[in-house]
Amino acid sequence: MSERVIEADYFIIGAGACAMAFVDELLTHSNSSIVMVDRRDNPGGHWNDAYPFVRLHQPSEFYGVNSRELGQYTKYVSGLNKGLYNLASGSEVLAYFDQVMQQRFLPSGRVQYFPMCNVTGENRFVSTLTGQGHEVVAKRAVVDAAYCTFEIPSTHPPKYSIALGVRCITPNELPRAAKSGDNYVIVGAGKTAMDVCLWLLDRGTNPERIRWIIPRDAWFLNRANIQPGDEFFLQSFGSQARQFEAVGAAKSIFDLFERLEAKEELLRLDPNVRPTAYRCAVMSKDELVQLRQVKNVVRLGYVKAIQRDKISLDRGQLPLTRDDLIINCSASGISRKPLIPIWADKRISIQFVRTCQPLFSAAFIGFIEATFDDEALKNTLCAPVPLPVKETDWLTMLAVSMKNRTVWRQYPQIENWLAQSRLNGFFALAARVQPEETEKMAVLKLFQETATAAASNLPQLLETLG
């Protein structure tokens, strides 16, 4: 079967959330033609493989593409997030991206979408159904929208060995596999593991029937401080000011995290266990109270092997019985690829340009690509933010984000985009504050003052990291 040749301005590898946010900006700010290729049957990337009870961990209003709302500015009236804005479910997110594709991208006449295809080379892909090969002549760039991929349990098997006969499942299987009389062993410390714990507890599982293996404790962001809407303006901007204040006043890294915790900017599971990890996970204080019901927390390092009668870990063993159902939540989440220039040799590798905000970052990169021509300038505007692993990454991510923001202020077109961007979260609210709103103006003034102090003290704190 001969290859089909397609000519377009951009060849987009992937149709996940970041790819969608990037393409949305190209459609808005250019006349470019686009080819999108993805190995899955529907847009949305890893959301297609997520567990059935998954939800966003930031408000829906901060997620998706710029041109279409995901959230409807509705709040929870009960439960562990009462009074906070809605967190879209996985099915809602998938339906949203399908609508973006079907109602915006394809009707534009400028996007060709090829699902169920594997990329086989720099500019080639092949259909997994028909075997038809395609060559894309990308006049402007190949866009690797899957450079920062998400590793989740359903697509990434555990790194430890599992003996035959052991009941070990992914969170995707949990609603079907769980049965009366089961005890649960949760392996992992990230958002997925927390979601599994909360799902079990919400459905009436006795906390004593749960054992939670946590290789490393992590810091969590406080969801109450990450909320859209004018009624949260003072709290949200006040939160940013408190973070900057902590950075500006801290005498050491230990002192920094003590201050952040004291101000409830960062939360931890156990007050007696200092976290050593940070992965951008977000939690409400009521969720934290719920999770603390699980008292049987195992902190013996990483799982090495699971046998029929025991789990071997770095620093010990854990007995198993036939009633134990193991739920593997050990996939690493955001992949840990090295940071590279986003623009290089007609290739765009989408990465973070602001801490913990992949979709804002992808949309911003799309806007920059459509607005500026000089590759060196574009890379100056978009220094990649390191992906979070250890606790000190909270600080290194902030440092690069602040540096990027300082550069952006020099360009009126960027400031205009930021003020209008739906994905810019509550920062866009600042552009609408009126001088007579004295309380808001006072918070903005404090925000600027503490940001200056933080920028002044950042080099000393970063130096202690070596």
C-alpha positions in Angstrom: 0.0 0.0 0.0 1.6 3.3 -1.1 2.0 6.1 1.3 -0.3 9.1 1.2 1.4 12.5 1.3 -0.3 15.3 3.2 0.9 18.9 3.3 0.1 21.1 6.3 1.7 23.9 8.3 1.9 21.8 11.5 2.1 18.1 12.3 0.8 17.6 15.8 1.8 14.3 17.5 -0.9 13.5 20.0 -4.5 14.6 20.6 -4.3 14.8 24.4 -5.2 17.8 26.5 -2.0 19.7 25.8 -2.3 19.1 22.1 -5.9 20.4 22.1 -4.9 23.6 24.0 -2.0 24.3 21.6 -4.1 23.8 18.5 -6.9 25.9 19.8 -4.5 28.9 20.0 -3.3 28.3 16.4 -6.9 28.3 15.2 -7.5 31.6 17.1 -4.4 33.5 16.2 -3.3 32.2 12.8 -4.6 30.8 9.5 -2.5 27.6 9.8 -3.4 24.2 8.5 -3.0 21.3 11.0 -2.6 17.5 11.0 -3.3 15.8 14.3 -2.4 12.2 14.9 -3.2 10.1 18.0 -2.9 6.4 18.8 -6.2 6.4 20.7 -9.7 6.4 19.2 -10.8 9.7 20.8 -9.2 13.0 21.8 -8.3 13.5 25.4 -5.0 11.5 25.8 -4.6 9.7 29.1 -8.1 10.6 30.2 -9.2 7.7 27.9 -7.3 5.3 30.1 -8.1 6.8 33.5 -10.1 5.0 36.3 -13.8 5.5 36.3 -14.0 7.7 39.5 -11.2 10.1 38.4 -11.8 13.8 38.6 -9.8 16.9 38.1 -8.0 18.1 41.2 -8.1 21.7 40.2 -11.4 23.6 39.4 -12.8 22.9 36.0 -12.6 26.6 35.1 -8.8 26.2 34.9 -8.8 23.3 32.5 -9.4 22.7 28.8 -8.9 25.1 25.9 -9.2 28.8 25.9 -12.1 29.1 23.5 -14.6 26.9 25.4 -15.6 26.7 29.0 -15.4 23.4 30.8 -16.7 24.4 34.1 -20.0 26.2 34.6 -19.0 28.1 37.7 -21.0 25.7 39.9 -20.0 24.8 43.5 -20.3 21.8 45.6 -23.1 22.1 48.2 -22.1 19.1 50.2 -19.2 16.7 50.6 -15.5 17.1 51.1 -15.3 20.1 48.7 -18.4 21.9 50.0 -18.3 25.6 48.9 -15.5 25.0 46.4 -15.8 25.0 42.6 -16.7 21.8 40.7 -14.1 19.2 39.7 -15.0 17.7 36.3 -15.2 13.9 36.1 -13.2 11.9 33.6 -16.3 11.3 31.5 -17.0 15.1 31.5 -13.5 15.9 30.4 -13.6 13.3 27.5 -17.0 14.6 26.3 -15.6 18.2 26.5 -12.6 17.4 24.3 -14.8 15.4 21.8 -17.0 18.5 21.5 -13.9 20.8 20.9 -12.8 18.4 18.2 -16.2 18.0 16.5 -17.6 21.4 17.0 -14.5 23.7 16.6 -11.5 22.0 15.2 -13.0 19.9 12.3 -15.6 22.5 11.2 -12.8 25.0 10.8 -11.6 23.2 7.7 -8.0 23.6 8.9 -7.6 20.6 11.1 -7.3 17.0 9.8 -7.6 14.5 12.6 -6.3 10.9 12.4 -7.2 8.7 15.4 -6.0 5.1 15.8 -2.6 5.9 14.2 0.9 5.3 15.3 3.7 7.8 14.5 6.5 5.8 12.9 9.0 8.5 12.1 9.8 12.2 12.2 7.0 12.9 9.7 5.2 9.6 9.2 2.3 7.7 10.7 0.4 4.6 9.9 -3.2 3.6 10.7 -3.5 0.7 13.2 -6.7 -0.4 11.5 -6.0 -0.3 7.8 -2.2 -0.2 7.7 -2.3 2.9 5.5 0.9 4.9 5.8 1.1 8.7 5.6 3.9 11.2 5.1 3.3 14.7 6.4 5.1 17.6 4.8 5.1 20.0 7.8 5.9 23.5 6.4 6.3 25.1 9.8 6.9 22.6 12.5 6.4 19.1 13.9 4.8 19.5 17.4 5.5 16.9 20.0 2.5 17.4 22.2 3.3 14.1 24.0 6.7 15.0 25.1 5.5 15.3 28.7 3.3 12.2 28.8 1.3 10.9 31.8 2.2 7.5 33.2 -0.9 5.9 34.8 -1.4 2.5 36.3 -3.7 1.2 33.5 -1.0 1.8 30.8 2.2 1.4 32.8 2.6 -1.9 34.7 4.3 -1.9 38.1 8.1 -2.1 38.3 7.9 -4.8 41.0 7.4 -8.5 40.4 4.0 -10.1 41.3 3.7 -13.8 42.0 1.1 -15.9 40.2 -2.2 -16.0 42.1 -1.8 -12.6 43.8 -4.8 -10.4 43.5 -3.2 -7.2 42.2 -5.4 -4.8 40.1 -5.3 -1.2 38.7 -7.7 1.4 40.0 -9.7 0.9 36.8 -10.7 -2.5 37.9 -11.5 -1.7 41.5 -15.3 -1.0 41.2 -15.7 -4.5 39.6 -13.2 -6.4 41.6 -13.9 -5.3 45.1 -16.1 -7.6 47.1 -17.4 -8.1 50.7 -14.7 -9.3 53.0 -11.8 -7.8 51.1 -9.0 -6.0 52.8 -7.2 -3.4 50.6 -3.5 -2.7 50.2 -2.9 0.6 48.2 0.6 0.9 46.7 1.6 4.5 45.9 1.5 8.0 47.4 0.2 10.2 44.6 -3.1 11.6 43.5 -4.3 8.2 42.2 -3.6 6.5 45.6 -5.4 9.3 47.4 -8.4 9.0 45.0 -8.6 5.2 45.7 -8.5 5.8 49.5 -11.2 8.4 49.3 -13.3 6.2 47.0 -13.1 3.3 49.4 -13.9 5.5 52.4 -16.8 7.2 50.7 -18.4 3.9 50.0 -18.3 2.8 53.6 -15.1 0.8 53.8 -13.8 0.5 57.3 -10.5 2.4 57.5 -9.1 -0.6 59.5 -9.4 -2.7 56.3 -7.1 -0.4 54.4 -3.3 -0.6 54.4 -1.6 2.2 52.5 2.0 1.8 51.3 3.6 5.3 51.0 7.2 5.2 49.7 7.7 8.9 50.2 5.3 11.4 51.7 4.5 14.4 49.6 3.3 18.0 50.1 -0.1 18.9 48.8 -1.5 22.2 47.6 -4.5 23.5 49.4 -7.5 23.5 47.0 -9.2 26.3 48.9 -6.5 28.7 47.7 -6.9 27.7 44.0 -10.4 28.9 43.2 -11.9 31.0 40.4 -14.5 33.7 40.8 -14.6 37.1 42.3 -15.7 35.9 45.7 -12.3 34.0 46.0 -10.2 36.9 44.7 -8.9 38.0 48.2 -8.2 34.4 49.2 -6.5 33.4 45.9 -4.3 36.5 45.5 -3.7 36.5 49.3 -2.5 32.9 48.9 0.0 34.0 46.2 1.2 36.8 48.4 1.6 34.5 51.4 3.7 32.1 49.3 5.9 35.0 48.1 6.1 36.3 51.7 7.4 32.9 52.8 10.0 32.8 50.1 11.1 36.3 50.9 11.5 35.7 54.6 12.8 32.1 54.6 16.3 31.6 56.0 16.6 28.0 54.7 14.7 25.4 52.8 13.5 23.9 56.0 12.3 27.3 57.2 10.5 27.9 53.9 8.4 24.8 54.1 7.7 25.5 57.8 6.3 28.9 56.8 4.3 27.5 53.8 2.7 24.9 56.1 2.0 27.4 58.8 0.1 29.5 56.3 -1.8 26.5 55.0 -0.3 26.9 51.5 1.0 23.4 51.7 -0.6 20.4 53.5 0.8 17.1 54.5 -0.8 13.8 55.4 0.9 13.2 58.8 2.0 16.1 60.9 4.8 13.9 62.3 6.2 12.9 59.0 8.0 15.5 57.0 7.4 15.1 53.2 10.3 14.7 50.8 8.3 14.8 47.6 6.1 17.3 45.7 4.0 16.4 42.6 1.5 19.3 42.3 -1.3 17.3 43.8 -4.2 19.4 45.2 -6.3 18.5 48.2 -9.0 20.0 50.3 -8.6 20.1 54.1 -11.7 17.9 54.5 -10.2 15.4 52.2 -7.1 15.4 54.3 -9.2 14.7 57.4 -10.8 11.8 55.6 -7.5 10.3 54.6 -6.2 10.5 58.1 -8.7 7.9 59.1 -6.4 5.4 57.5 -4.1 4.6 60.4 -2.3 1.6 58.9 0.2 3.5 56.8 3.4 1.6 55.8 6.5 3.7 55.3 9.1 1.1 54.4 10.2 2.4 51.1 9.3 1.1 47.6 7.8 -2.3 46.8 10.4 -4.7 45.5 8.3 -7.8 45.0 4.9 -9.2 45.9 4.7 -12.9 46.8 1.6 -14.9 47.7 2.2 -14.4 51.5 4.1 -11.2 51.7 5.2 -7.9 50.2 8.9 -7.2 50.1 9.9 -3.5 50.5 13.2 -1.6 50.7 13.2 -1.8 54.5 11.0 -4.7 55.5 8.1 -7.0 54.7 4.4 -6.8 54.9 2.3 -10.0 55.4 -0.5 -10.9 52.9 -3.5 -13.1 53.1 -6.0 -14.4 50.6 -8.4 -11.6 51.5 -6.0 -8.9 50.5 -6.7 -7.0 47.3 -3.7 -5.0 46.1 -4.4 -1.8 44.1 -1.4 -0.7 42.2 -1.2 3.1 42.1 2.6 3.3 41.6 2.8 4.8 38.1 4.8 8.0 38.3 2.2 10.4 36.8 3.9 13.1 34.8 6.9 11.6 32.9 10.3 12.7 33.9 11.9 13.6 30.6 14.9 16.0 30.5 14.1 19.7 29.8 15.0 20.7 26.3 14.5 23.9 24.3 10.8 24.1 23.3 11.7 25.3 19.8 14.5 23.5 17.9 15.0 22.7 14.2 11.4 23.1 13.2 10.2 21.0 16.1 8.2 22.2 19.1 8.3 20.1 22.3 5.5 21.2 24.6 6.6 21.5 28.2 5.5 23.5 31.3 6.2 27.2 31.3 4.3 27.9 34.5 4.4 25.7 37.6 1.8 22.9 37.8 -0.2 24.3 34.8 0.2 22.0 31.7 -2.8 23.3 29.7 -2.0 27.0 30.3 1.5 26.2 29.3 0.5 24.5 26.1 -2.0 27.3 25.2 0.7 29.9 25.9 3.2 28.1 23.7 0.6 28.0 20.9 0.0 31.7 21.2 3.7 32.5 21.2 4.2 30.3 18.1 1.4 32.1 16.3 2.6 35.6 17.3 6.4 35.6 17.1 8.7 34.3 14.4 12.2 34.4 15.9 13.1 31.0 17.4 15.6 32.4 19.9 13.0 34.9 21.2 10.4 32.3 21.5 12.7 30.1 23.6 13.6 33.1 25.8 9.8 33.7 26.4 9.3 30.0 27.2 11.9 28.6 29.5 10.8 25.1 30.5 9.8 24.7 34.1 11.2 21.6 35.7 8.8 18.8 36.4 8.2 18.2 40.1 9.6 15.2 42.0 11.3 16.1 45.3 10.0 18.8 47.7 12.5 21.4 46.7 11.1 21.3 43.2 8.3 23.6 44.6 11.0 26.3 44.8 12.8 25.6 41.5 9.5 25.6 39.6 8.6 28.9 41.2 11.9 30.4 40.2 11.6 29.6 36.5 7.9 30.6 36.5 8.8 34.0 38.0 11.6 34.5 35.5 9.2 33.7 32.6 6.6 36.1 34.0 9.2 38.9 34.2 10.1 38.5 30.5 6.4 38.4 29.5 5.8 41.8 30.9 8.0 43.4 28.2 5.5 42.5 25.5 2.1 44.2 25.3 0.6 41.5 23.1 1.5 38.9 25.8 0.0 41.0 28.6 -3.2 41.3 26.6 -3.4 37.6 26.0 -2.8 36.9 29.7 -5.5 39.3 30.7 -8.1 37.6 28.4 -7.0 34.0 28.8 -9.6 31.7 30.5 -6.7 29.4 31.4 -4.9 32.2 33.2 -7.1 31.5 36.2 -7.6 34.1 38.8 -4.7 36.2 37.5 -7.0 37.4 34.7 -9.3 38.8 37.4 -6.5 41.3 38.3 -6.9 43.1 35.0 -10.5 43.9 35.9 -10.0 45.3 39.4 -11.1 48.9 39.6 -9.4 51.6 41.7 -12.4 52.0 44.0 -12.2 48.3 45.0 -9.9 49.2 47.8 -9.6 45.8 49.5 -8.7 44.1 46.2 -6.2 46.9 45.4 -4.6 46.4 48.8 -4.1 42.7 48.1 -2.6 43.4 44.7 -0.2 45.9 46.3 0.8 43.2 48.9 1.2 40.7 46.0 3.6 43.0 44.2 5.6 43.8 47.4 6.0 40.2 48.4 6.8 39.1 44.9 9.7 41.6 44.9 10.9 40.3 48.3 10.7 36.7 47.0 12.7 37.5 43.9 15.4 39.1 46.0 15.7 36.1 48.4 15.3 33.4 45.7 19.0 33.3 44.7 20.1 32.6 48.3 17.6 29.8 48.7 18.4 28.2 45.4 22.1 28.4 46.2 21.5 26.1 49.2 20.2 23.5 46.8 23.6 23.3 45.1 
